[in-house]
Amino acid sequence: MKSEQLTILVGGGGKTGRRVASRLAARGMPFRSASRSSALPFDWEQEQTWAPALHGATSLYLTYYPDLAVPGASEQIRRLSRLAVECGVRHIVLLAGRGEPQVWASERAVRESGASFTILRCAWFNQNFSESFLLEPVLEGNVAFPAGDLREPFLDVEDVADVAVAALTDPRHLGQIYDLTGPRLLSFAEAVLEIARASQRNVRYTSISNAAYAEALTTQLPAEQVSLLSELFAMLLDGHNALLTDGVERALGRKPRDFADYARDAALSGAWQNGKTAPA
């Protein structure tokens, strides 16, 4: 996978995709991004857009929207992966979830596609508090969420992007499955306290039931999305992910970024003064 032989397709323009793209651009790597709003559009629900987006690519950073856990995701991943190989893609880096049995079929589809692969199994993103669905609760001063007092190995998206770029450009990552976490376990209450300190905002965490959270979501999302999120969070927030791994260090040779560093940098960037949400 020499750099001069690579044409990297970066799927999606969300939290990880745009960071991967900016890193590739900084290194002068040949790449292009594909999303519903890109010059060469890609839409999971418009299969006729897949082949034109894949044309000429030899490596693919593959993310799925809205989530690999949704019904039907693995079949779309399977079709896309096979088409990618037919179009000349030789290596696929898949962004996957950690501790989610629902995503294993998608992982298997990539492994069986005929391309080499690297799979990134990611813990809960720090940036969910500043670039995604927990941003508005932070701005409102009350993060009401059904996480109880469980501890989560919060992961920085900057680390995910670094690992993804390494996997796209360095052959030593071929065939690797990286279980990615941050360096320490934090409860959601502790994470919100870090945010409050860094941002100098009055923000608190309120533990609520999964049913109460689902009810709150009904005013914002369609019923099927509420049902999906309710089931997903009930599974993810049961404590089984409350352990640390060395995935970031194995991939990059350094420790992962700490949540306190994320909170400081996000506050300095003005994330909790105004911000926009983005998919993965």
N, C-alpha and C positions, 0 to 999 in steps of 0.2 A: 504494500500500500504506500508506494512512494508518492510524495506530494504532487509531482508533476503528472501523475497518472490519475489523480482523483478529480472527479467532479461530484461534489457533495450536495445532495438535496436535503435541505432542512425543512422538515414538515412542521407546520404550525408557526405562529408568530407570538405565542404566549410567553409565560414566565421563563421557561427553559429555552424555547425555540429562538427567541430574539437574543438571548445571551449567547447561545451557541453561534448564531450568525455573526454577532459582533466580534467574537473571539476569532472566528475564521477570517473575517475581514481584516482584523488587526494583524493576522499572520500572513496575509496575502494569499490565502488558500482559495482555489476556484470553487465556488459554491453558488447556489441560488436557494431562495426560500419559496415555499409554496403554501398558500393558505387560501381561504375564500376571497380575500381582498388583495392578493398579490397580482402582479402583472400577468403571470401565468397561473391561473387559479387552480386550486385543488379543493374539492369538497367531498367529504365522506359520503354524502347522500346523492352525489352526482357522479356516478362511476365513469361516465364518459370523460371526466376531467383527469382521471388517474394516469393514463398512458402518456398524454402530452406533458404532464408534470414530471413524470419519471424519465422521459426521453433524454438520453445522454448522460444520465447519472450513473456513477459507479459505486457510490456509497449513499446510505440513507439514514438520517436521524428520524425515527418513526415515533410520533406521538399520536394519541387517539383522543378525540373529543366526542362526547363529554367525559367519558371515563371507560377504561378497559373492563370495568365490572358490569357495564350495562349489557342486557341481553342482546345478542347478535354481534357484539364487538369482535369476538374471536373469528367469526366467519368472515367479516370484512377484513380483518387483519390477514387471514389466510389468503383470501383472493388478492389483496393488495401485494402481499409478499411474493406470491407466485408470479404475478404480473411484473413486479419489480425485477425479478430474476430474468424473466423473458425479455425485459427492456435493457438488460445489461448490468443491473445492480449486483455487485459481488459481496457487499458487506452491509448488514443492517444493525443499527444500534437502536434498541427498543427501550423506551421509557415505560417502566412498569411500576406497579404498586408493591409495597412490602406487606407480607402477611395477608394477602388477599387471594384465597383459592380461586376466585372468579377469574383472575387474570392468567392462570396457568395455561388455559387452552390457547390464549393469544401467544404466550411465550412459546408453546409447543409449535404453533403455526409458523413462527419465525424460525425456530430451530430446524423445522422440516422443509423450509422453503427452497433449499438448495444453495442459499447464500451463507457465508460465514456470518457470525452474529456476536454481539455483546448485549447483555441484558442488564439494565439498571433498575434494581428493585429499591424504590425510594420510600423513606419514612416521611412523616408529616412535614410539609414545607414550612419553614419560618415565614416565607413571604405570603402565606395565606392570611396573615394578619395585616399586611400592607398593600397587597396587590390582588386580593381575591375576596372571597365571601365574608371574611371576618374583618375586613377593613371598615365597613360601615358601623358595625358594633363598637369597634375601637373608637371611632370618631364620635359616636354617641355616648361613650363612657361606660358602657356595660356590655361585656362579652358574655351573653347567656348561651351556654353550650352544654350538650349532654355528655361531658367527659368525666364528671365526678372528680375524684382526686387521683386518677390514674396518672402515671408518669410516661412521657413520650420522649423519644430520642430525636427531637426536632432537628431537621436537616436544612441547610442553607442551599438555595437554588444556585448560588454562585459555585458551590462545590459540584452540584449536579452538572452544570454547564462545563466545568473544567474536566470532569470525568468523561462526559459525552464527547468533547473535542479530542481528548486523548484517545478514546476508543475509535473515533472516526479517522484518526491520522497515524496511529502507531500499531503495527501488527502484533505487538506483544499482548494486546487486549483481545485478540481473536478468541472466541469460544468462552470468554469469561462471563460469569454471572456475578455482578457486584451487588451486595446487600449494603445499601448506603444509609448511614445514620449520622447524626451530629455527635459531639464528644461527651455529652452528659444527658441524663434524664431529668426532665422538668415536668411538673404538673402544669396544667393550663393556668391555674391560679398564679404559679410562679412565673410563667412566661408573660402573662399579662402584667404582673408587677414589674418585670424587667422593662416592658414597654412603657409603663407609666413613669418609671424613673428616667428612662432615656428621653422620652418625649416631653416630660414635665406636664403631663396631662392627668387629669383625675379619671383613671380608668380602673374598673374592677371586673372581676370574673364572677359569674353567677352560675352555679351548677344547676341544671334543670334536667327533667326526665326526657327520654327520647320522644315520648308521646307529646310533651309540651313543645319541644323543638319542632316536631313535624307540624303541629297545629299552627305555630308561628309562621312556618314556611308557606302555608296554604294561601296566605295573602300575597305572596311574591312569585310563586312558581306553579306550573300546572301540576295536577294531581299525580301524574305518573313520575314526574321528577321528584316530588316530595316523597313518594313511596320508595323510589330508588335510594335517595339520600338517607332516609330513615333506616332502611335495611343496611346500607353500607356503613353508616356510623355505628349502628348497633353492633356490627361485626368487628369493625376496626377499633372501637373504643371499649374493648373488654379486657385490656391489659396484656394481651398476648404479644404485643409489639414492644413491651417495656424492657428491652434489653439493647445493649450497644453492640455494634460490630466494627470491624476494622476495614470495611469496604473502601472508604475514601483513602485511607492510608495505603492500602494495597494497590489501588489504582494510581495514586498521585505521589506516594512517598512522603506525605505530610499529614498532619492532623486536620480534621475537619474544622470549619469555622464555628465558633461558639455563638450561642444565641445572644449573649450580651453584645458581641461585636455587631451582629446583625441589627439589633435594636438601636444601637448607637448610630450606625450608618444610615438606617432608615429614617431615624429622627432628623439627622443632619440634612438628609435629602429633601425633607419636607413631606415625607410620605403620609404623615398623620395630620397634615394641614389640608392637603388636597391630594387626591390620588385616583387612579383608574384601576378597575379590576381587569384581570387578564386570565385566559385559560392556561393550561400547562404548556 
